[in-house]
Amino acid sequence: MSDQQLTRYASLFTPTAIGEVGLANRIALAPMTRVSATAEGVPTDRIGTYYRVFADEGFGLLVTEGLYIDDQTSQG
């Protein structure tokens, strides 16, 4: 990244808060459906491992995927 780009986006790397929850920076990961829960909708270690990579790489906020509660119509 060039010096000009670093200056332009410097605010992304500054701490912030959402209510009383402090965030190390302003970089967020949007939820992504990975369909890695069990057929009953129970989260697996695979989900934790997947999102842990983003946390370890410095994202300030991770919005995780929703899990389905109706296995007839919502697993897609």
HTML snippet that shows the backbone in 3Dmol.js (N, CA, C, O; Angstrom):
<script src="https://3Dmol.org/build/3Dmol-min.js"></script>
<div id="view" style="width:600px;height:400px;position:relative"></div>
<script>
const pdb = `
ATOM      1  N   MET A   1       0.849  -1.162   0.000  1.00  0.00           N
ATOM      2  CA  MET A   1       0.000   0.000   0.000  1.00  0.00           C
ATOM      3  C   MET A   1       0.902   1.236   0.000  1.00  0.00           C
ATOM      4  O   MET A   1       1.900   1.276   0.720  1.00  0.00           O
ATOM      5  N   SER A   2       0.561   2.219  -0.788  1.00  0.00           N
ATOM      6  CA  SER A   2       1.371   3.437  -0.871  1.00  0.00           C
ATOM      7  C   SER A   2       1.157   4.304   0.372  1.00  0.00           C
ATOM      8  O   SER A   2       0.191   4.118   1.113  1.00  0.00           O
ATOM      9  N   ASP A   3       2.075   5.255   0.590  1.00  0.00           N
ATOM     10  CA  ASP A   3       1.938   6.177   1.720  1.00  0.00           C
ATOM     11  C   ASP A   3       0.644   6.967   1.624  1.00  0.00           C
ATOM     12  O   ASP A   3       0.002   7.235   2.640  1.00  0.00           O
ATOM     13  N   GLN A   4       0.255   7.345   0.403  1.00  0.00           N
ATOM     14  CA  GLN A   4      -0.982   8.110   0.200  1.00  0.00           C
ATOM     15  C   GLN A   4      -2.189   7.255   0.611  1.00  0.00           C
ATOM     16  O   GLN A   4      -3.104   7.756   1.266  1.00  0.00           O
ATOM     17  N   GLN A   5      -2.198   5.990   0.237  1.00  0.00           N
ATOM     18  CA  GLN A   5      -3.297   5.106   0.611  1.00  0.00           C
ATOM     19  C   GLN A   5      -3.335   4.885   2.127  1.00  0.00           C
ATOM     20  O   GLN A   5      -4.409   4.870   2.729  1.00  0.00           O
ATOM     21  N   LEU A   6      -2.160   4.713   2.739  1.00  0.00           N
ATOM     22  CA  LEU A   6      -2.108   4.528   4.185  1.00  0.00           C
ATOM     23  C   LEU A   6      -2.690   5.730   4.914  1.00  0.00           C
ATOM     24  O   LEU A   6      -3.426   5.576   5.889  1.00  0.00           O
ATOM     25  N   THR A   7      -2.361   6.920   4.444  1.00  0.00           N
ATOM     26  CA  THR A   7      -2.898   8.139   5.044  1.00  0.00           C
ATOM     27  C   THR A   7      -4.399   8.214   4.834  1.00  0.00           C
ATOM     28  O   THR A   7      -5.141   8.553   5.756  1.00  0.00           O
ATOM     29  N   ARG A   8      -4.846   7.905   3.638  1.00  0.00           N
ATOM     30  CA  ARG A   8      -6.265   7.985   3.312  1.00  0.00           C
ATOM     31  C   ARG A   8      -7.110   7.041   4.173  1.00  0.00           C
ATOM     32  O   ARG A   8      -8.220   7.389   4.574  1.00  0.00           O
ATOM     33  N   TYR A   9      -6.587   5.863   4.449  1.00  0.00           N
ATOM     34  CA  TYR A   9      -7.349   4.852   5.173  1.00  0.00           C
ATOM     35  C   TYR A   9      -6.893   4.671   6.617  1.00  0.00           C
ATOM     36  O   TYR A   9      -7.264   3.686   7.256  1.00  0.00           O
ATOM     37  N   ALA A  10      -6.115   5.578   7.131  1.00  0.00           N
ATOM     38  CA  ALA A  10      -5.575   5.448   8.490  1.00  0.00           C
ATOM     39  C   ALA A  10      -6.672   5.291   9.539  1.00  0.00           C
ATOM     40  O   ALA A  10      -6.489   4.575  10.524  1.00  0.00           O
ATOM     41  N   SER A  11      -7.807   5.950   9.336  1.00  0.00           N
ATOM     42  CA  SER A  11      -8.877   5.870  10.335  1.00  0.00           C
ATOM     43  C   SER A  11      -9.428   4.445  10.476  1.00  0.00           C
ATOM     44  O   SER A  11      -9.989   4.101  11.516  1.00  0.00           O
ATOM     45  N   LEU A  12      -9.272   3.617   9.441  1.00  0.00           N
ATOM     46  CA  LEU A  12      -9.727   2.225   9.543  1.00  0.00           C
ATOM     47  C   LEU A  12      -8.980   1.465  10.632  1.00  0.00           C
ATOM     48  O   LEU A  12      -9.499   0.499  11.190  1.00  0.00           O
ATOM     49  N   PHE A  13      -7.783   1.896  10.925  1.00  0.00           N
ATOM     50  CA  PHE A  13      -6.929   1.168  11.857  1.00  0.00           C
ATOM     51  C   PHE A  13      -6.929   1.759  13.259  1.00  0.00           C
ATOM     52  O   PHE A  13      -6.130   1.352  14.102  1.00  0.00           O
ATOM     53  N   THR A  14      -7.818   2.718  13.517  1.00  0.00           N
ATOM     54  CA  THR A  14      -7.907   3.321  14.838  1.00  0.00           C
ATOM     55  C   THR A  14      -8.993   2.629  15.656  1.00  0.00           C
ATOM     56  O   THR A  14      -9.999   2.180  15.106  1.00  0.00           O
ATOM     57  N   PRO A  15      -8.790   2.543  16.968  1.00  0.00           N
ATOM     58  CA  PRO A  15      -9.795   1.915  17.831  1.00  0.00           C
ATOM     59  C   PRO A  15     -11.122   2.676  17.796  1.00  0.00           C
ATOM     60  O   PRO A  15     -11.162   3.877  17.527  1.00  0.00           O
ATOM     61  N   THR A  16     -12.194   1.956  18.070  1.00  0.00           N
ATOM     62  CA  THR A  16     -13.528   2.546  18.145  1.00  0.00           C
ATOM     63  C   THR A  16     -14.354   1.693  19.096  1.00  0.00           C
ATOM     64  O   THR A  16     -13.843   0.748  19.696  1.00  0.00           O
ATOM     65  N   ALA A  17     -15.605   2.025  19.227  1.00  0.00           N
ATOM     66  CA  ALA A  17     -16.499   1.239  20.090  1.00  0.00           C
ATOM     67  C   ALA A  17     -17.892   1.234  19.499  1.00  0.00           C
ATOM     68  O   ALA A  17     -18.304   2.184  18.833  1.00  0.00           O
ATOM     69  N   ILE A  18     -18.601   0.167  19.747  1.00  0.00           N
ATOM     70  CA  ILE A  18     -20.029   0.074  19.445  1.00  0.00           C
ATOM     71  C   ILE A  18     -20.700  -0.074  20.799  1.00  0.00           C
ATOM     72  O   ILE A  18     -20.652  -1.138  21.415  1.00  0.00           O
ATOM     73  N   GLY A  19     -21.318   0.988  21.249  1.00  0.00           N
ATOM     74  CA  GLY A  19     -21.840   0.997  22.612  1.00  0.00           C
ATOM     75  C   GLY A  19     -20.681   0.866  23.579  1.00  0.00           C
ATOM     76  O   GLY A  19     -19.738   1.657  23.537  1.00  0.00           O
ATOM     77  N   GLU A  20     -20.747  -0.121  24.443  1.00  0.00           N
ATOM     78  CA  GLU A  20     -19.691  -0.347  25.426  1.00  0.00           C
ATOM     79  C   GLU A  20     -18.667  -1.389  24.982  1.00  0.00           C
ATOM     80  O   GLU A  20     -17.768  -1.746  25.743  1.00  0.00           O
ATOM     81  N   VAL A  21     -18.806  -1.870  23.759  1.00  0.00           N
ATOM     82  CA  VAL A  21     -17.884  -2.887  23.246  1.00  0.00           C
ATOM     83  C   VAL A  21     -16.750  -2.204  22.483  1.00  0.00           C
ATOM     84  O   VAL A  21     -16.971  -1.588  21.441  1.00  0.00           O
ATOM     85  N   GLY A  22     -15.553  -2.321  23.008  1.00  0.00           N
ATOM     86  CA  GLY A  22     -14.393  -1.726  22.358  1.00  0.00           C
ATOM     87  C   GLY A  22     -13.883  -2.592  21.222  1.00  0.00           C
ATOM     88  O   GLY A  22     -13.850  -3.818  21.329  1.00  0.00           O
ATOM     89  N   LEU A  23     -13.482  -1.944  20.127  1.00  0.00           N
ATOM     90  CA  LEU A  23     -12.921  -2.646  18.964  1.00  0.00           C
ATOM     91  C   LEU A  23     -11.519  -2.118  18.699  1.00  0.00           C
ATOM     92  O   LEU A  23     -11.279  -0.914  18.791  1.00  0.00           O
ATOM     93  N   ALA A  24     -10.603  -3.001  18.374  1.00  0.00           N
ATOM     94  CA  ALA A  24      -9.217  -2.611  18.125  1.00  0.00           C
ATOM     95  C   ALA A  24      -9.068  -1.746  16.884  1.00  0.00           C
ATOM     96  O   ALA A  24      -8.146  -0.936  16.792  1.00  0.00           O
ATOM     97  N   ASN A  25      -9.982  -1.918  15.924  1.00  0.00           N
ATOM     98  CA  ASN A  25      -9.959  -1.136  14.689  1.00  0.00           C
ATOM     99  C   ASN A  25     -11.359  -1.124  14.098  1.00  0.00           C
ATOM    100  O   ASN A  25     -12.296  -1.657  14.692  1.00  0.00           O
ATOM    101  N   ARG A  26     -11.496  -0.521  12.940  1.00  0.00           N
ATOM    102  CA  ARG A  26     -12.812  -0.362  12.318  1.00  0.00           C
ATOM    103  C   ARG A  26     -13.023  -1.312  11.137  1.00  0.00           C
ATOM    104  O   ARG A  26     -13.859  -1.062  10.268  1.00  0.00           O
ATOM    105  N   ILE A  27     -12.273  -2.378  11.121  1.00  0.00           N
ATOM    106  CA  ILE A  27     -12.360  -3.348  10.026  1.00  0.00           C
ATOM    107  C   ILE A  27     -13.277  -4.488  10.464  1.00  0.00           C
ATOM    108  O   ILE A  27     -13.017  -5.156  11.464  1.00  0.00           O
ATOM    109  N   ALA A  28     -14.348  -4.701   9.706  1.00  0.00           N
ATOM    110  CA  ALA A  28     -15.339  -5.721  10.060  1.00  0.00           C
ATOM    111  C   ALA A  28     -15.447  -6.774   8.968  1.00  0.00           C
ATOM    112  O   ALA A  28     -15.264  -6.488   7.784  1.00  0.00           O
ATOM    113  N   LEU A  29     -15.740  -7.968   9.381  1.00  0.00           N
ATOM    114  CA  LEU A  29     -15.985  -9.074   8.461  1.00  0.00           C
ATOM    115  C   LEU A  29     -17.483  -9.313   8.417  1.00  0.00           C
ATOM    116  O   LEU A  29     -18.105  -9.556   9.451  1.00  0.00           O
ATOM    117  N   ALA A  30     -18.057  -9.246   7.250  1.00  0.00           N
ATOM    118  CA  ALA A  30     -19.489  -9.500   7.096  1.00  0.00           C
ATOM    119  C   ALA A  30     -19.775 -10.986   7.260  1.00  0.00           C
ATOM    120  O   ALA A  30     -18.890 -11.814   7.041  1.00  0.00           O
ATOM    121  N   PRO A  31     -21.006 -11.334   7.644  1.00  0.00           N
ATOM    122  CA  PRO A  31     -21.333 -12.753   7.790  1.00  0.00           C
ATOM    123  C   PRO A  31     -21.304 -13.454   6.443  1.00  0.00           C
ATOM    124  O   PRO A  31     -21.743 -12.912   5.428  1.00  0.00           O
ATOM    125  N   MET A  32     -20.785 -14.655   6.457  1.00  0.00           N
ATOM    126  CA  MET A  32     -20.712 -15.450   5.234  1.00  0.00           C
ATOM    127  C   MET A  32     -21.242 -16.849   5.543  1.00  0.00           C
ATOM    128  O   MET A  32     -20.781 -17.492   6.486  1.00  0.00           O
ATOM    129  N   THR A  33     -22.173 -17.305   4.780  1.00  0.00           N
ATOM    130  CA  THR A  33     -22.739 -18.622   5.026  1.00  0.00           C
ATOM    131  C   THR A  33     -21.759 -19.686   4.580  1.00  0.00           C
ATOM    132  O   THR A  33     -21.391 -19.758   3.408  1.00  0.00           O
ATOM    133  N   ARG A  34     -21.346 -20.499   5.510  1.00  0.00           N
ATOM    134  CA  ARG A  34     -20.391 -21.565   5.225  1.00  0.00           C
ATOM    135  C   ARG A  34     -21.063 -22.930   5.295  1.00  0.00           C
ATOM    136  O   ARG A  34     -20.458 -23.932   4.914  1.00  0.00           O
ATOM    137  N   VAL A  35     -22.285 -22.985   5.766  1.00  0.00           N
ATOM    138  CA  VAL A  35     -23.033 -24.233   5.934  1.00  0.00           C
ATOM    139  C   VAL A  35     -22.134 -25.305   6.559  1.00  0.00           C
ATOM    140  O   VAL A  35     -21.961 -26.395   6.015  1.00  0.00           O
ATOM    141  N   SER A  36     -21.580 -24.962   7.700  1.00  0.00           N
ATOM    142  CA  SER A  36     -20.683 -25.912   8.364  1.00  0.00           C
ATOM    143  C   SER A  36     -21.199 -26.309   9.735  1.00  0.00           C
ATOM    144  O   SER A  36     -20.425 -26.685  10.615  1.00  0.00           O
ATOM    145  N   ALA A  37     -22.505 -26.225   9.910  1.00  0.00           N
ATOM    146  CA  ALA A  37     -23.135 -26.748  11.131  1.00  0.00           C
ATOM    147  C   ALA A  37     -23.630 -28.162  10.831  1.00  0.00           C
ATOM    148  O   ALA A  37     -23.648 -28.603   9.682  1.00  0.00           O
ATOM    149  N   THR A  38     -24.026 -28.850  11.881  1.00  0.00           N
ATOM    150  CA  THR A  38     -24.585 -30.188  11.688  1.00  0.00           C
ATOM    151  C   THR A  38     -25.977 -30.067  11.063  1.00  0.00           C
ATOM    152  O   THR A  38     -26.520 -28.967  10.959  1.00  0.00           O
ATOM    153  N   ALA A  39     -26.542 -31.177  10.655  1.00  0.00           N
ATOM    154  CA  ALA A  39     -27.890 -31.173  10.068  1.00  0.00           C
ATOM    155  C   ALA A  39     -28.926 -30.636  11.046  1.00  0.00           C
ATOM    156  O   ALA A  39     -29.982 -30.151  10.641  1.00  0.00           O
ATOM    157  N   GLU A  40     -28.612 -30.726  12.346  1.00  0.00           N
ATOM    158  CA  GLU A  40     -29.527 -30.213  13.364  1.00  0.00           C
ATOM    159  C   GLU A  40     -29.292 -28.730  13.655  1.00  0.00           C
ATOM    160  O   GLU A  40     -29.983 -28.149  14.492  1.00  0.00           O
ATOM    161  N   GLY A  41     -28.319 -28.109  12.969  1.00  0.00           N
ATOM    162  CA  GLY A  41     -28.047 -26.690  13.165  1.00  0.00           C
ATOM    163  C   GLY A  41     -27.077 -26.373  14.288  1.00  0.00           C
ATOM    164  O   GLY A  41     -26.998 -25.226  14.727  1.00  0.00           O
ATOM    165  N   VAL A  42     -26.341 -27.362  14.759  1.00  0.00           N
ATOM    166  CA  VAL A  42     -25.388 -27.158  15.846  1.00  0.00           C
ATOM    167  C   VAL A  42     -24.040 -26.730  15.265  1.00  0.00           C
ATOM    168  O   VAL A  42     -23.519 -27.392  14.368  1.00  0.00           O
ATOM    169  N   PRO A  43     -23.471 -25.632  15.764  1.00  0.00           N
ATOM    170  CA  PRO A  43     -22.155 -25.193  15.277  1.00  0.00           C
ATOM    171  C   PRO A  43     -21.099 -26.263  15.508  1.00  0.00           C
ATOM    172  O   PRO A  43     -21.159 -27.010  16.485  1.00  0.00           O
ATOM    173  N   THR A  44     -20.146 -26.327  14.610  1.00  0.00           N
ATOM    174  CA  THR A  44     -19.060 -27.300  14.722  1.00  0.00           C
ATOM    175  C   THR A  44     -17.733 -26.588  14.954  1.00  0.00           C
ATOM    176  O   THR A  44     -17.652 -25.365  14.843  1.00  0.00           O
ATOM    177  N   ASP A  45     -16.708 -27.347  15.270  1.00  0.00           N
ATOM    178  CA  ASP A  45     -15.367 -26.777  15.427  1.00  0.00           C
ATOM    179  C   ASP A  45     -14.902 -26.110  14.136  1.00  0.00           C
ATOM    180  O   ASP A  45     -14.108 -25.169  14.170  1.00  0.00           O
ATOM    181  N   ARG A  46     -15.393 -26.594  13.008  1.00  0.00           N
ATOM    182  CA  ARG A  46     -15.015 -26.028  11.712  1.00  0.00           C
ATOM    183  C   ARG A  46     -15.378 -24.544  11.638  1.00  0.00           C
ATOM    184  O   ARG A  46     -14.613 -23.745  11.097  1.00  0.00           O
ATOM    185  N   ILE A  47     -16.537 -24.174  12.176  1.00  0.00           N
ATOM    186  CA  ILE A  47     -16.956 -22.771  12.164  1.00  0.00           C
ATOM    187  C   ILE A  47     -15.981 -21.938  13.001  1.00  0.00           C
ATOM    188  O   ILE A  47     -15.538 -20.872  12.573  1.00  0.00           O
ATOM    189  N   GLY A  48     -15.657 -22.430  14.186  1.00  0.00           N
ATOM    190  CA  GLY A  48     -14.719 -21.712  15.050  1.00  0.00           C
ATOM    191  C   GLY A  48     -13.363 -21.538  14.407  1.00  0.00           C
ATOM    192  O   GLY A  48     -12.770 -20.463  14.483  1.00  0.00           O
ATOM    193  N   THR A  49     -12.872 -22.579  13.781  1.00  0.00           N
ATOM    194  CA  THR A  49     -11.582 -22.514  13.095  1.00  0.00           C
ATOM    195  C   THR A  49     -11.608 -21.506  11.955  1.00  0.00           C
ATOM    196  O   THR A  49     -10.659 -20.744  11.772  1.00  0.00           O
ATOM    197  N   TYR A  50     -12.690 -21.502  11.193  1.00  0.00           N
ATOM    198  CA  TYR A  50     -12.836 -20.589  10.055  1.00  0.00           C
ATOM    199  C   TYR A  50     -12.769 -19.129  10.509  1.00  0.00           C
ATOM    200  O   TYR A  50     -12.007 -18.336   9.955  1.00  0.00           O
ATOM    201  N   TYR A  51     -13.564 -18.782  11.511  1.00  0.00           N
ATOM    202  CA  TYR A  51     -13.602 -17.391  11.965  1.00  0.00           C
ATOM    203  C   TYR A  51     -12.375 -17.009  12.781  1.00  0.00           C
ATOM    204  O   TYR A  51     -12.006 -15.835  12.821  1.00  0.00           O
ATOM    205  N   ARG A  52     -11.743 -17.965  13.423  1.00  0.00           N
ATOM    206  CA  ARG A  52     -10.527 -17.685  14.190  1.00  0.00           C
ATOM    207  C   ARG A  52      -9.432 -17.113  13.295  1.00  0.00           C
ATOM    208  O   ARG A  52      -8.664 -16.254  13.729  1.00  0.00           O
ATOM    209  N   VAL A  53      -9.355 -17.576  12.063  1.00  0.00           N
ATOM    210  CA  VAL A  53      -8.356 -17.053  11.119  1.00  0.00           C
ATOM    211  C   VAL A  53      -8.524 -15.549  10.955  1.00  0.00           C
ATOM    212  O   VAL A  53      -7.538 -14.813  10.976  1.00  0.00           O
ATOM    213  N   PHE A  54      -9.759 -15.082  10.792  1.00  0.00           N
ATOM    214  CA  PHE A  54     -10.002 -13.647  10.619  1.00  0.00           C
ATOM    215  C   PHE A  54      -9.680 -12.882  11.900  1.00  0.00           C
ATOM    216  O   PHE A  54      -9.123 -11.786  11.838  1.00  0.00           O
ATOM    217  N   ALA A  55     -10.021 -13.440  13.053  1.00  0.00           N
ATOM    218  CA  ALA A  55      -9.711 -12.781  14.321  1.00  0.00           C
ATOM    219  C   ALA A  55      -8.203 -12.671  14.504  1.00  0.00           C
ATOM    220  O   ALA A  55      -7.701 -11.629  14.925  1.00  0.00           O
ATOM    221  N   ASP A  56      -7.488 -13.732  14.193  1.00  0.00           N
ATOM    222  CA  ASP A  56      -6.034 -13.730  14.331  1.00  0.00           C
ATOM    223  C   ASP A  56      -5.363 -12.759  13.368  1.00  0.00           C
ATOM    224  O   ASP A  56      -4.279 -12.251  13.656  1.00  0.00           O
ATOM    225  N   GLU A  57      -5.988 -12.498  12.244  1.00  0.00           N
ATOM    226  CA  GLU A  57      -5.419 -11.588  11.250  1.00  0.00           C
ATOM    227  C   GLU A  57      -5.754 -10.125  11.516  1.00  0.00           C
ATOM    228  O   GLU A  57      -5.346  -9.246  10.757  1.00  0.00           O
ATOM    229  N   GLY A  58      -6.501  -9.857  12.597  1.00  0.00           N
ATOM    230  CA  GLY A  58      -6.667  -8.484  13.026  1.00  0.00           C
ATOM    231  C   GLY A  58      -7.976  -7.795  12.727  1.00  0.00           C
ATOM    232  O   GLY A  58      -8.070  -6.580  12.904  1.00  0.00           O
ATOM    233  N   PHE A  59      -8.997  -8.513  12.281  1.00  0.00           N
ATOM    234  CA  PHE A  59     -10.294  -7.872  12.085  1.00  0.00           C
ATOM    235  C   PHE A  59     -10.809  -7.392  13.433  1.00  0.00           C
ATOM    236  O   PHE A  59     -10.718  -8.115  14.425  1.00  0.00           O
ATOM    237  N   GLY A  60     -11.353  -6.169  13.477  1.00  0.00           N
ATOM    238  CA  GLY A  60     -11.859  -5.614  14.721  1.00  0.00           C
ATOM    239  C   GLY A  60     -13.211  -6.172  15.108  1.00  0.00           C
ATOM    240  O   GLY A  60     -13.530  -6.248  16.294  1.00  0.00           O
ATOM    241  N   LEU A  61     -14.014  -6.564  14.128  1.00  0.00           N
ATOM    242  CA  LEU A  61     -15.367  -7.060  14.393  1.00  0.00           C
ATOM    243  C   LEU A  61     -15.672  -8.194  13.424  1.00  0.00           C
ATOM    244  O   LEU A  61     -15.476  -8.061  12.216  1.00  0.00           O
ATOM    245  N   LEU A  62     -16.145  -9.295  13.956  1.00  0.00           N
ATOM    246  CA  LEU A  62     -16.575 -10.417  13.132  1.00  0.00           C
ATOM    247  C   LEU A  62     -18.070 -10.605  13.312  1.00  0.00           C
ATOM    248  O   LEU A  62     -18.535 -10.839  14.428  1.00  0.00           O
ATOM    249  N   VAL A  63     -18.820 -10.505  12.237  1.00  0.00           N
ATOM    250  CA  VAL A  63     -20.248 -10.799  12.278  1.00  0.00           C
ATOM    251  C   VAL A  63     -20.381 -12.208  11.718  1.00  0.00           C
ATOM    252  O   VAL A  63     -20.186 -12.425  10.522  1.00  0.00           O
ATOM    253  N   THR A  64     -20.707 -13.149  12.566  1.00  0.00           N
ATOM    254  CA  THR A  64     -20.729 -14.546  12.139  1.00  0.00           C
ATOM    255  C   THR A  64     -22.050 -14.902  11.484  1.00  0.00           C
ATOM    256  O   THR A  64     -23.037 -14.174  11.596  1.00  0.00           O
ATOM    257  N   GLU A  65     -22.047 -16.017  10.810  1.00  0.00           N
ATOM    258  CA  GLU A  65     -23.231 -16.483  10.097  1.00  0.00           C
ATOM    259  C   GLU A  65     -24.334 -16.890  11.049  1.00  0.00           C
ATOM    260  O   GLU A  65     -24.082 -17.276  12.190  1.00  0.00           O
ATOM    261  N   GLY A  66     -25.540 -16.800  10.571  1.00  0.00           N
ATOM    262  CA  GLY A  66     -26.668 -17.303  11.339  1.00  0.00           C
ATOM    263  C   GLY A  66     -26.825 -18.787  11.101  1.00  0.00           C
ATOM    264  O   GLY A  66     -26.513 -19.284  10.019  1.00  0.00           O
ATOM    265  N   LEU A  67     -27.296 -19.480  12.082  1.00  0.00           N
ATOM    266  CA  LEU A  67     -27.562 -20.901  11.928  1.00  0.00           C
ATOM    267  C   LEU A  67     -29.049 -21.103  11.744  1.00  0.00           C
ATOM    268  O   LEU A  67     -29.859 -20.387  12.333  1.00  0.00           O
ATOM    269  N   TYR A  68     -29.401 -22.061  10.943  1.00  0.00           N
ATOM    270  CA  TYR A  68     -30.798 -22.316  10.637  1.00  0.00           C
ATOM    271  C   TYR A  68     -31.509 -22.996  11.795  1.00  0.00           C
ATOM    272  O   TYR A  68     -30.929 -23.791  12.535  1.00  0.00           O
ATOM    273  N   ILE A  69     -32.762 -22.661  11.924  1.00  0.00           N
ATOM    274  CA  ILE A  69     -33.572 -23.318  12.947  1.00  0.00           C
ATOM    275  C   ILE A  69     -34.686 -24.148  12.327  1.00  0.00           C
ATOM    276  O   ILE A  69     -35.335 -24.938  13.013  1.00  0.00           O
ATOM    277  N   ASP A  70     -34.904 -23.969  11.032  1.00  0.00           N
ATOM    278  CA  ASP A  70     -35.938 -24.711  10.324  1.00  0.00           C
ATOM    279  C   ASP A  70     -35.255 -25.518   9.225  1.00  0.00           C
ATOM    280  O   ASP A  70     -34.963 -24.982   8.157  1.00  0.00           O
ATOM    281  N   ASP A  71     -34.999 -26.789   9.473  1.00  0.00           N
ATOM    282  CA  ASP A  71     -34.233 -27.581   8.508  1.00  0.00           C
ATOM    283  C   ASP A  71     -34.977 -27.885   7.215  1.00  0.00           C
ATOM    284  O   ASP A  71     -34.374 -28.397   6.271  1.00  0.00           O
ATOM    285  N   GLN A  72     -36.239 -27.591   7.149  1.00  0.00           N
ATOM    286  CA  GLN A  72     -36.993 -27.828   5.918  1.00  0.00           C
ATOM    287  C   GLN A  72     -36.784 -26.715   4.886  1.00  0.00           C
ATOM    288  O   GLN A  72     -36.779 -26.989   3.685  1.00  0.00           O
ATOM    289  N   THR A  73     -36.616 -25.493   5.322  1.00  0.00           N
ATOM    290  CA  THR A  73     -36.619 -24.391   4.362  1.00  0.00           C
ATOM    291  C   THR A  73     -35.428 -23.440   4.453  1.00  0.00           C
ATOM    292  O   THR A  73     -35.303 -22.555   3.607  1.00  0.00           O
ATOM    293  N   SER A  74     -34.561 -23.585   5.430  1.00  0.00           N
ATOM    294  CA  SER A  74     -33.563 -22.534   5.598  1.00  0.00           C
ATOM    295  C   SER A  74     -32.114 -22.982   5.505  1.00  0.00           C
ATOM    296  O   SER A  74     -31.229 -22.224   5.901  1.00  0.00           O
ATOM    297  N   GLN A  75     -31.837 -24.145   5.015  1.00  0.00           N
ATOM    298  CA  GLN A  75     -30.444 -24.604   4.963  1.00  0.00           C
ATOM    299  C   GLN A  75     -29.719 -24.170   3.700  1.00  0.00           C
ATOM    300  O   GLN A  75     -28.596 -24.619   3.473  1.00  0.00           O
ATOM    301  N   GLY A  76     -30.289 -23.345   2.894  1.00  0.00           N
ATOM    302  CA  GLY A  76     -29.644 -22.940   1.653  1.00  0.00           C
ATOM    303  C   GLY A  76     -28.964 -21.625   1.770  1.00  0.00           C
ATOM    304  O   GLY A  76     -28.372 -21.147   0.802  1.00  0.00           O
TER     305      GLY A  76
END
`;
const viewer = $3Dmol.createViewer("view");
viewer.addModel(pdb, "pdb");
viewer.setStyle({}, {cartoon: {color: "spectrum"}});
viewer.zoomTo();
viewer.render();
</script>
